[in-house]
């Protein structure tokens, strides 16, 4: 008997042999291809207007990530388990890949329908030619964490519609629920807010709260000086994940669950970095909680970039992937103690009427009919050249604040031609516009200071940092420099939901509401969690009952380098341990905040452990485009005897 499951195939139009259309960085898309950006906005608008009962609607697809904890596409789980959640699991990255493909498939059909509604004429013809090559964009917060105004601040946006040029409600700014069913959204605020919100007023709940986009902007966009905050630390963390040899193991790279293996070199993960974006953007709003995050339009820009970084890692580490592991807690599809591995069904995502997608079948991104600029594998010599291109892209996009580049002036490799030009003639991979930024296109509000990069735009206009211009002393011994990392681990549900651990070097403000903006903030480790008391996620409840520990790591070396050439710290004159360790003993601090900036005394989180580790790093060479990391050492003396500080004898 025929079934009625929705088959997730990805978008199949626009494919020509090995060449597939690209998912593009959203600022590049808006700036260089305004017509494609126009139909993207129209597709979002149409998709958000679909009735909630439509399984391909914004509401139903967003709800797969959590609330209202209803079976999507009639896929029901084991027993009473609620939710398809794969956070803090080895399945975290693979599960989100078909999820993104489902969203992209629905969005594509809405783009096509929106263009079909235009009256006959040159505008319709122009947009129709673009449709086959449309793919959803990503926001590369690691290369440049500033959020474009047309995503964060502009409630309306001007676009070409079937009825002419109009200013419409901006579907990137928020999603409107129309009405709220409090049985589906029982949480405080979420049972009232009629739109998705970022940084809302959580004290005086207003159904029409528009959030505080300016506060979000300040928190993540304006931390742009080299010595300040998450703006650069996000980049440093991604560079470390893509360049460090210890992250060649997928289990370490992929998720934030504590490995508890006695090592100090594997505390960070792509999931942990991803958490910081969620909590910083949401700040008490929908992005702040896993069960509500999928409704915020920025979720899809964020997670497409997470998938992209995952794909870059795959090229660099082709021999490592999902391995079989015991399920620590019951989920929608597996019982505690069962096996989660590369053949575990990624529910609720059907590949066909009888088969679910698995980590194995979704390993190759091109199976979904899309790829990313750095991964173009047609018109190149072979996998070796693709790998070299990715290594160069990692250096270009994320290595400029990496210590070895700042110290040595190591120029990132330059891809001689735009990666966007590798498609065969006539293949609709990039289309529309002249490729020159325009000011009269839709969403013409540009992001100030955004610099096109090699990977996103083609050839980079930036010049490599030269060592003689940095003002740095000679920090190199035998082609090696020491790097330092602050490792954090904590019970995921210690604060009853999402929270932050801010890391500082130097004195910092006593005002908890201003800690995220402090000049001496180095970076933020964020826990992304539902409230175990109110969530409908059974896996989350089990994790809370059993004390699931999560980890992350904040690079310190970039902040140390910022202080040396400026002579800010007389006693810090090198990156050698004998200089750095005493400095960290007196200057490294950590404090905990809830997303609404309410302080959490460290004494109230007994599971919190903060430690420091160091490692010698061999600099990149023309033959080895990424640095090589040596033997890691815990530096107990930095944190021993301090509240929540790691001491010798503690588990690593």
C-alpha positions as CSV (number, residue, x, y, z in Angstrom):
1,X,0.0,0.0,0.0
2,X,1.4,3.4,-0.9
3,X,2.5,5.6,1.9
4,X,2.1,9.3,2.2
5,X,5.5,10.2,3.7
6,X,7.3,13.2,2.4
7,X,10.4,12.2,0.6
8,X,13.3,14.6,1.3
9,X,15.4,14.7,-1.8
10,X,16.8,18.2,-1.7
11,X,16.4,20.5,-4.6
12,X,17.0,18.7,-7.9
13,X,16.7,21.6,-10.3
14,X,19.8,23.5,-11.5
15,X,22.1,20.4,-11.4
16,X,24.3,19.7,-14.4
17,X,26.4,16.6,-14.0
18,X,28.8,17.1,-11.2
19,X,28.0,20.8,-10.9
20,X,25.4,21.8,-8.4
21,X,24.2,25.3,-7.3
22,X,25.8,26.9,-4.4
23,X,24.5,28.0,-1.0
24,X,25.9,31.5,-0.7
25,X,26.8,33.8,2.2
26,X,23.8,36.0,2.7
27,X,25.7,39.3,2.6
28,X,27.3,38.3,-0.7
29,X,23.9,37.2,-2.0
30,X,22.3,40.5,-1.1
31,X,25.2,42.6,-2.4
32,X,26.2,40.9,-5.6
33,X,23.0,39.2,-6.7
34,X,20.0,41.3,-5.7
35,X,17.6,39.6,-8.0
36,X,18.3,36.2,-6.4
37,X,18.0,37.9,-3.0
38,X,14.6,39.3,-4.1
39,X,13.1,35.9,-4.9
40,X,14.6,34.5,-1.7
41,X,12.6,37.1,0.3
42,X,9.5,36.4,-1.7
43,X,9.9,32.7,-1.0
44,X,10.3,33.3,2.7
45,X,7.3,35.5,2.8
46,X,5.1,32.9,1.1
47,X,6.4,30.0,3.2
48,X,5.7,31.9,6.4
49,X,2.1,32.5,5.3
50,X,1.3,28.8,4.8
51,X,-1.3,27.4,7.2
52,X,0.0,25.7,10.3
53,X,-1.7,22.5,9.2
54,X,0.5,22.2,6.1
55,X,3.4,19.8,6.9
56,X,5.7,22.0,4.7
57,X,4.8,25.2,6.5
58,X,7.2,27.3,8.4
59,X,5.4,26.4,11.6
60,X,5.5,22.6,11.1
61,X,9.1,22.5,9.9
62,X,10.3,24.8,12.6
63,X,8.4,22.7,15.2
64,X,10.4,19.6,14.3
65,X,13.2,21.2,16.4
66,X,11.0,21.1,19.5
67,X,7.6,22.6,20.3
68,X,4.8,21.7,20.0
69,X,6.3,18.2,20.3
70,X,3.9,16.7,17.7
71,X,4.8,13.9,15.4
72,X,5.9,15.4,12.1
73,X,4.8,13.5,8.9
74,X,3.2,10.8,11.2
75,X,6.6,9.7,12.4
76,X,6.1,8.5,16.0
77,X,8.8,7.6,18.4
78,X,9.5,4.9,21.0
79,X,7.1,4.8,24.0
80,X,6.4,8.2,25.5
81,X,9.6,9.9,24.3
82,X,8.9,13.4,23.1
83,X,11.0,15.3,20.6
84,X,13.5,14.5,17.9
85,X,16.3,16.3,19.8
86,X,19.9,15.2,18.9
87,X,21.8,17.9,20.8
88,X,24.9,16.8,22.8
89,X,24.9,13.6,20.7
90,X,27.1,12.2,18.0
91,X,24.1,12.6,15.7
92,X,23.9,16.3,16.2
93,X,25.5,17.4,12.9
94,X,24.1,14.6,10.6
95,X,20.6,15.0,11.9
96,X,20.5,18.7,11.0
97,X,21.6,18.0,7.4
98,X,18.4,16.4,6.1
99,X,16.5,18.9,8.3
100,X,18.1,21.8,6.4
101,X,17.4,19.9,3.1
102,X,13.7,19.7,4.0
103,X,13.5,23.4,4.7
104,X,15.4,24.2,1.5
105,X,13.1,22.0,-0.5
106,X,10.0,23.7,0.9
107,X,11.5,27.1,0.5
108,X,12.5,26.4,-3.1
109,X,8.9,25.4,-4.0
110,X,7.7,28.7,-2.4
111,X,10.3,30.7,-4.4
112,X,9.1,29.0,-7.6
113,X,5.4,29.7,-6.8
114,X,6.1,33.3,-5.9
115,X,7.9,33.9,-9.2
116,X,5.1,32.0,-11.1
117,X,2.6,34.6,-9.7
118,X,4.3,37.4,-11.6
119,X,2.5,38.7,-14.7
120,X,4.1,37.9,-18.1
121,X,7.0,40.2,-18.9
122,X,10.7,40.8,-18.5
123,X,10.7,40.8,-14.7
124,X,9.0,37.4,-14.6
125,X,11.4,36.1,-17.3
126,X,14.4,37.3,-15.3
127,X,13.3,35.8,-12.1
128,X,12.2,32.5,-13.8
129,X,15.8,32.0,-15.1
130,X,17.1,32.3,-11.6
131,X,14.8,29.8,-9.9
132,X,16.7,26.6,-10.8
133,X,19.9,27.9,-9.2
134,X,18.3,29.1,-6.0
135,X,19.6,27.6,-2.8
136,X,19.2,28.9,0.7
137,X,22.0,31.2,2.0
138,X,24.1,31.0,5.2
139,X,25.4,33.6,7.6
140,X,29.2,33.2,8.2
141,X,29.3,34.5,11.8
142,X,32.9,33.1,12.2
143,X,34.3,35.3,9.4
144,X,32.3,38.3,10.4
145,X,29.9,38.1,13.4
146,X,28.1,41.3,12.6
147,X,24.5,40.6,11.7
148,X,23.2,42.4,8.6
149,X,20.6,45.1,9.3
150,X,18.3,43.5,6.9
151,X,18.2,40.4,9.2
152,X,18.4,42.1,12.6
153,X,17.0,45.6,12.5
154,X,14.7,46.3,9.5
155,X,11.1,45.4,10.2
156,X,10.2,45.9,6.5
157,X,12.1,45.4,3.3
158,X,11.6,46.7,-0.2
159,X,11.3,44.1,-3.0
160,X,9.9,43.6,-6.5
161,X,6.6,41.7,-6.1
162,X,4.0,40.5,-8.6
163,X,2.2,43.8,-7.9
164,X,5.2,46.0,-8.5
165,X,7.9,47.3,-6.1
166,X,6.6,47.3,-2.6
167,X,7.8,47.5,1.0
168,X,6.7,44.4,2.8
169,X,7.0,42.8,6.3
170,X,10.6,41.6,6.5
171,X,10.5,37.7,6.8
172,X,14.1,37.7,8.0
173,X,13.3,40.0,10.9
174,X,10.8,37.7,12.6
175,X,8.1,35.1,12.0
176,X,4.5,35.9,12.9
177,X,2.6,33.1,14.5
178,X,-0.7,34.8,13.9
179,X,-2.1,33.4,17.2
180,X,-0.7,31.3,20.0
181,X,-2.0,28.1,21.5
182,X,-0.8,28.1,25.0
183,X,-1.1,24.3,25.2
184,X,1.6,24.2,22.4
185,X,3.7,27.0,23.8
186,X,3.4,27.0,27.6
187,X,6.6,28.8,28.5
188,X,6.6,32.3,30.0
189,X,6.6,34.8,27.2
190,X,6.3,32.1,24.5
191,X,2.6,31.7,25.5
192,X,2.2,35.4,24.7
193,X,4.6,36.7,22.0
194,X,2.9,36.8,18.6
195,X,6.2,37.0,16.8
196,X,9.6,35.5,17.2
197,X,11.7,37.9,19.3
198,X,15.4,38.4,20.0
199,X,16.5,39.9,23.3
200,X,12.9,40.5,24.5
201,X,11.7,42.1,27.8
202,X,11.3,39.0,29.9
203,X,10.0,41.0,32.9
204,X,7.0,42.8,31.4
205,X,5.7,40.4,28.8
206,X,4.1,42.1,25.8
207,X,2.5,40.1,23.0
208,X,3.8,42.6,20.4
209,X,7.3,42.8,21.9
210,X,9.8,43.4,19.0
211,X,12.8,42.5,21.1
212,X,15.9,44.7,21.4
213,X,17.8,44.4,18.1
214,X,20.2,47.2,19.1
215,X,21.2,45.3,22.2
216,X,21.9,42.2,20.1
217,X,23.9,44.3,17.7
218,X,26.0,45.7,20.4
219,X,26.5,42.3,21.9
220,X,27.7,40.6,18.8
221,X,28.3,43.2,16.1
222,X,30.1,46.0,17.8
223,X,32.7,43.9,19.6
224,X,34.9,44.5,16.6
225,X,38.2,45.7,18.0
226,X,40.9,43.1,18.1
227,X,41.0,43.2,21.9
228,X,37.3,42.8,22.5
229,X,35.1,39.8,22.9
230,X,33.3,37.2,20.9
231,X,33.7,38.9,17.6
232,X,37.2,37.5,17.2
233,X,36.9,34.6,19.6
234,X,34.3,32.9,17.4
235,X,36.7,33.0,14.5
236,X,39.6,31.7,16.7
237,X,37.4,28.8,17.9
238,X,36.4,27.8,14.4
239,X,40.0,28.0,13.2
240,X,41.1,25.7,16.0
241,X,38.4,23.2,15.2
242,X,39.4,23.1,11.5
243,X,43.1,23.2,12.0
244,X,44.0,21.2,15.2
245,X,45.0,17.6,14.7
246,X,43.1,16.5,17.9
247,X,39.8,17.5,16.2
248,X,40.3,15.0,13.4
249,X,38.1,12.6,15.4
250,X,34.5,13.3,14.5
251,X,33.2,12.4,18.0
252,X,35.3,15.2,19.5
253,X,34.7,17.7,16.8
254,X,30.9,17.3,16.5
255,X,29.2,17.7,19.8
256,X,29.5,19.3,23.2
257,X,29.2,16.2,25.4
258,X,32.1,15.7,27.8
259,X,34.5,13.0,26.5
260,X,35.8,12.3,30.0
261,X,39.0,10.7,28.6
262,X,41.6,12.4,30.7
263,X,42.6,14.8,27.9
264,X,42.6,18.6,27.8
265,X,42.9,18.9,24.0
266,X,39.3,18.1,23.0
267,X,37.0,20.3,25.1
268,X,35.6,22.4,22.2
269,X,33.2,21.3,19.5
270,X,31.3,22.8,16.6
271,X,28.1,22.4,18.7
272,X,29.6,24.4,21.5
273,X,30.5,27.3,19.2
274,X,27.0,27.0,17.7
275,X,25.5,27.3,21.2
276,X,27.1,30.8,21.7
277,X,25.3,32.1,18.6
278,X,22.0,30.8,19.8
279,X,22.2,32.2,23.2
280,X,23.7,35.6,22.2
281,X,21.1,36.2,19.5
282,X,18.1,34.9,21.5
283,X,19.0,36.3,24.8
284,X,15.8,35.1,26.4
285,X,13.9,34.9,23.1
286,X,13.2,32.1,20.8
287,X,16.7,31.4,19.6
288,X,17.7,31.0,23.3
289,X,15.9,27.6,23.8
290,X,16.2,24.5,21.6
291,X,12.5,23.9,21.6
292,X,11.6,27.3,20.2
293,X,14.7,28.2,18.1
294,X,13.5,26.7,14.8
295,X,10.8,29.4,14.4
296,X,13.3,32.3,14.2
297,X,14.4,33.0,10.6
298,X,18.0,33.5,11.7
299,X,18.0,29.9,12.8
300,X,18.2,28.7,9.2
301,X,21.0,31.1,8.3
302,X,22.9,30.0,11.4
303,X,22.5,26.3,10.9
304,X,23.3,26.4,7.2
305,X,26.6,27.9,8.3
306,X,27.1,25.2,10.9
307,X,26.5,22.6,8.2
308,X,29.0,24.4,5.9
309,X,31.7,24.2,8.6
310,X,30.8,20.6,9.1
311,X,31.3,20.1,5.3
312,X,34.6,21.9,5.4
313,X,35.8,19.6,8.2
314,X,34.7,16.6,6.2
315,X,37.0,17.5,3.3
316,X,39.9,18.0,5.7
317,X,39.1,14.7,7.6
318,X,37.6,12.3,5.1
319,X,38.4,9.2,7.1
320,X,36.6,10.1,10.3
321,X,32.8,10.1,10.9
322,X,30.0,8.8,13.0
323,X,30.9,5.7,15.1
324,X,28.6,3.5,17.0
325,X,28.1,4.7,20.6
326,X,25.7,3.7,23.3
327,X,22.7,6.1,23.7
328,X,23.2,7.7,27.0
329,X,19.5,8.6,27.3
330,X,16.2,7.7,25.7
331,X,15.3,9.6,22.6
332,X,12.4,9.7,20.2
333,X,13.8,6.7,18.3
334,X,16.1,4.9,20.6
335,X,16.1,3.6,24.2
336,X,18.8,4.3,26.7
337,X,21.7,1.8,26.2
338,X,20.8,1.3,22.5
339,X,23.2,2.0,19.8
340,X,23.5,5.4,18.0
341,X,25.6,5.1,14.9
342,X,26.0,5.8,11.2
343,X,22.9,3.7,10.3
344,X,20.6,5.1,13.0
345,X,17.5,6.4,11.3
346,X,17.5,10.2,11.5
347,X,13.8,10.6,12.3
348,X,11.5,12.1,11.1
349,X,13.3,12.5,7.7
350,X,12.4,10.0,5.0
351,X,14.7,9.4,2.1
352,X,11.9,7.5,0.4
353,X,8.7,5.8,1.4
354,X,10.4,3.0,3.3
355,X,13.8,4.4,4.3
356,X,14.9,7.2,6.6
357,X,18.0,9.2,6.1
358,X,21.0,8.0,8.1
359,X,24.3,9.6,9.0
360,X,25.8,7.3,6.3
361,X,23.4,8.3,3.5
362,X,23.6,12.0,4.2
363,X,27.4,12.0,4.5
364,X,27.8,13.5,1.1
365,X,26.2,17.0,1.0
366,X,25.7,16.9,-2.8
367,X,23.2,14.1,-2.3
368,X,20.8,17.0,-1.5
369,X,21.6,19.0,-4.6
370,X,23.6,21.8,-3.0
371,X,27.1,22.6,-2.0
372,X,29.2,25.6,-0.7
373,X,31.7,27.9,-2.5
374,X,34.8,26.3,-0.9
375,X,33.7,22.8,-1.9
376,X,33.4,23.2,-5.6
377,X,34.8,19.8,-6.9
378,X,34.2,20.2,-10.7
379,X,36.7,21.9,-12.9
380,X,39.5,21.0,-10.4
381,X,42.2,18.2,-10.6
382,X,40.6,16.0,-7.9
383,X,40.1,15.6,-4.2
384,X,43.6,16.7,-3.3
385,X,43.0,20.0,-5.0
386,X,39.7,20.4,-3.3
387,X,41.3,19.7,0.1
388,X,44.1,22.3,-0.7
389,X,41.4,24.8,-1.6
390,X,39.6,24.2,1.7
391,X,42.8,24.6,3.6
392,X,43.5,27.9,1.9
393,X,39.9,29.1,2.6
394,X,40.2,28.2,6.3
395,X,43.4,30.3,6.5
396,X,41.9,33.2,4.6
397,X,38.6,33.3,6.4
398,X,39.5,32.3,9.9
399,X,43.3,32.3,10.2
400,X,43.9,36.0,10.2
401,X,43.5,36.3,14.0
402,X,45.0,32.9,14.6
403,X,48.3,33.4,16.5
404,X,50.6,31.7,14.0
405,X,49.4,34.1,11.3
406,X,49.6,37.2,13.5
407,X,53.0,36.3,14.7
408,X,54.6,35.2,11.5
409,X,52.6,37.1,8.9
410,X,52.0,33.8,7.2
411,X,50.1,34.7,4.1
412,X,47.1,32.5,3.5
413,X,47.1,30.6,0.2
414,X,45.4,32.4,-2.6
415,X,43.1,30.6,-5.0
416,X,44.0,32.2,-8.2
417,X,40.5,32.2,-9.7
418,X,37.2,32.7,-8.0
419,X,35.8,29.4,-6.6
420,X,32.6,30.6,-8.1
421,X,34.0,30.4,-11.6
422,X,34.8,26.7,-11.5
423,X,31.4,25.8,-13.0
424,X,31.2,24.7,-16.6
425,X,29.9,27.2,-19.1
426,X,26.2,27.5,-19.0
427,X,25.8,25.7,-15.6
428,X,23.5,27.9,-13.5
429,X,25.6,27.9,-10.3
430,X,25.8,31.7,-9.8
431,X,23.4,33.8,-11.7
432,X,21.9,37.2,-11.9
433,X,23.3,40.7,-11.7
434,X,26.6,42.0,-12.8
435,X,28.5,40.8,-9.7
436,X,29.0,44.4,-8.7
437,X,27.4,45.6,-5.5
438,X,24.3,47.6,-6.2
439,X,22.5,50.2,-4.0
440,X,19.1,50.0,-5.6
441,X,18.3,46.3,-5.1
442,X,16.0,44.8,-2.5
443,X,17.2,45.1,1.1
444,X,19.6,47.8,0.0
445,X,20.6,48.5,3.6
446,X,24.3,47.3,3.5
447,X,26.3,46.1,6.4
448,X,29.0,48.6,7.1
449,X,32.5,47.3,7.2
450,X,31.7,43.9,5.7
451,X,34.7,42.9,3.7
452,X,34.2,40.4,0.8
453,X,36.3,37.3,1.3
454,X,37.9,35.0,-1.1
455,X,35.7,32.1,-0.2
456,X,32.4,34.0,-0.3
457,X,33.1,36.5,-3.2
458,X,36.0,35.0,-5.0
459,X,39.4,36.7,-4.8
460,X,39.9,38.4,-1.5
461,X,40.6,42.1,-1.4
462,X,42.3,41.8,2.0
463,X,46.1,41.7,2.2
464,X,47.9,39.3,4.4
465,X,49.2,40.6,7.7
466,X,52.9,41.2,7.5
467,X,55.0,40.3,10.6
468,X,57.1,43.5,10.4
469,X,53.9,45.5,10.7
470,X,52.5,43.9,13.8
471,X,54.9,45.4,16.3
472,X,55.3,42.0,17.9
473,X,58.6,41.0,19.5
474,X,60.3,37.8,18.4
475,X,58.0,35.2,19.9
476,X,59.2,32.3,17.9
477,X,61.6,29.5,18.9
478,X,62.4,26.8,16.5
479,X,59.4,27.6,14.3
480,X,57.2,27.0,17.4
481,X,55.0,29.2,19.5
482,X,52.9,28.4,22.6
483,X,49.1,28.7,22.6
484,X,46.7,28.8,25.5
485,X,43.1,27.7,26.0
486,X,40.6,28.1,28.7
487,X,38.6,24.9,29.1
488,X,35.1,24.8,30.7
489,X,32.9,22.0,31.7
490,X,29.6,22.1,33.5
491,X,26.3,20.3,34.1
492,X,24.1,21.3,31.1
493,X,21.1,22.0,33.2
494,X,22.8,23.5,36.2
495,X,21.0,26.9,35.7
496,X,17.7,25.5,34.6
497,X,18.2,26.5,31.0
498,X,20.6,28.4,28.8
499,X,23.4,30.4,30.5
500,X,26.8,32.0,29.8
501,X,30.3,31.7,31.3
502,X,32.2,34.9,30.4
503,X,36.0,34.7,30.3
504,X,38.1,37.9,31.0
505,X,41.7,38.8,31.0
506,X,42.1,41.8,33.3
507,X,39.8,43.8,35.5
508,X,36.1,43.7,34.5
509,X,32.9,45.4,35.4
510,X,30.9,44.5,38.5
511,X,27.7,45.3,36.6
512,X,26.5,41.9,35.3
513,X,24.4,43.6,32.6
514,X,27.5,45.0,31.1
515,X,29.8,42.0,31.2
516,X,29.1,41.0,27.6
517,X,30.4,44.4,26.5
518,X,33.5,44.6,28.7
519,X,36.8,45.6,27.1
520,X,38.6,42.7,28.8
521,X,36.1,40.1,27.7
522,X,38.0,37.4,25.8
523,X,35.1,35.1,24.9
524,X,31.9,33.4,26.1
525,X,31.1,29.8,26.6
526,X,27.3,29.3,26.2
527,X,25.2,26.4,27.4
528,X,22.2,26.0,25.1
529,X,19.5,24.1,27.0
530,X,15.8,23.9,27.6
531,X,14.3,24.4,31.1
532,X,14.0,20.8,32.4
533,X,11.1,21.8,34.6
534,X,8.9,23.0,31.7
535,X,10.2,21.3,28.6
536,X,8.4,18.6,26.7
537,X,11.7,17.1,25.6
538,X,12.0,13.7,27.4
539,X,15.6,13.4,26.4
540,X,16.4,16.8,28.0
541,X,14.6,15.7,31.2
542,X,16.6,12.5,31.3
543,X,19.8,14.4,30.8
544,X,19.0,16.8,33.6
545,X,18.1,14.0,36.0
546,X,21.5,12.2,35.2
547,X,23.7,15.3,35.2
548,X,24.9,15.5,31.5
549,X,28.2,17.4,31.4
550,X,29.0,19.6,28.4
551,X,32.3,21.3,27.5
552,X,33.8,24.2,25.5
553,X,37.1,25.9,25.1
554,X,38.0,29.6,24.7
555,X,41.2,30.5,22.9
556,X,43.3,32.9,24.9
557,X,46.4,33.4,22.7
558,X,44.9,36.1,20.5
559,X,44.0,38.2,23.5
560,X,47.5,37.7,24.9
561,X,49.0,38.8,21.6
562,X,46.9,41.9,21.7
563,X,48.4,42.9,25.0
564,X,52.1,42.3,24.1
565,X,52.8,44.8,21.3
566,X,50.8,47.5,23.0
567,X,53.0,47.3,26.1
568,X,49.8,47.1,28.1
569,X,51.3,44.5,30.4
570,X,55.0,45.0,31.2
571,X,55.3,41.5,32.8
572,X,53.9,39.8,29.7
573,X,56.7,40.0,27.2
574,X,56.4,36.6,25.5
575,X,54.2,33.6,24.9
576,X,56.5,31.3,26.9
577,X,54.9,29.6,29.9
578,X,57.2,31.3,32.3
579,X,55.8,34.7,31.2
580,X,52.2,33.7,30.5
581,X,51.3,31.5,33.5
582,X,52.0,34.1,36.2
583,X,50.0,36.6,34.1
584,X,47.0,34.3,33.8
585,X,47.1,33.5,37.5
586,X,46.4,37.1,38.3
587,X,44.4,38.2,35.3
588,X,42.2,35.3,34.2
589,X,38.6,35.6,35.6
590,X,35.3,33.9,34.9
591,X,31.7,34.8,35.7
592,X,28.3,33.3,35.0
593,X,25.2,35.0,33.7
594,X,21.8,34.0,32.6
595,X,20.9,35.2,29.0
596,X,19.0,38.2,30.5
597,X,22.3,39.2,32.2
598,X,21.2,38.1,35.7
599,X,24.3,37.0,37.5
600,X,24.7,33.4,38.7
601,X,27.1,33.1,41.7
602,X,29.7,30.5,40.8
603,X,29.1,28.8,44.1
604,X,25.6,27.9,42.9
605,X,27.0,25.8,40.1
606,X,29.1,23.2,41.8
607,X,29.6,21.2,38.6
608,X,31.5,24.2,36.9
609,X,35.2,23.6,36.3
610,X,37.4,26.1,34.6
611,X,41.0,25.2,33.7
612,X,43.8,26.3,31.4
613,X,45.9,24.2,28.9
614,X,48.9,25.1,26.8
615,X,50.4,23.5,23.7
616,X,53.4,24.2,21.4
617,X,52.4,24.9,17.8
618,X,54.5,24.5,14.7
619,X,53.8,27.3,12.2
620,X,52.3,26.7,8.8
621,X,54.6,26.3,5.8
622,X,53.9,26.2,2.1
623,X,53.8,22.4,2.3
624,X,51.6,22.3,5.4
625,X,49.0,25.0,5.1
626,X,47.6,24.5,8.6
627,X,49.6,24.6,11.9
628,X,50.7,21.4,13.7
629,X,50.0,21.1,17.4
630,X,52.3,19.3,19.9
631,X,51.8,17.8,23.4
632,X,49.2,19.4,25.5
633,X,49.8,20.3,29.2
634,X,47.2,21.3,31.9
635,X,48.3,24.4,33.7
636,X,46.7,23.7,37.1
637,X,48.5,26.5,38.9
638,X,46.4,29.1,37.0
639,X,43.1,28.0,38.5
640,X,43.8,25.9,41.5
641,X,42.3,27.1,44.8
642,X,39.8,29.5,43.0
643,X,36.1,29.2,42.9
644,X,35.2,26.6,40.2
645,X,38.9,26.4,39.3
646,X,40.5,23.1,38.1
647,X,43.1,21.7,40.4
648,X,45.6,18.8,40.2
649,X,43.7,15.6,40.9
650,X,40.5,16.8,39.3
651,X,39.1,14.8,36.4
652,X,40.2,16.3,33.1
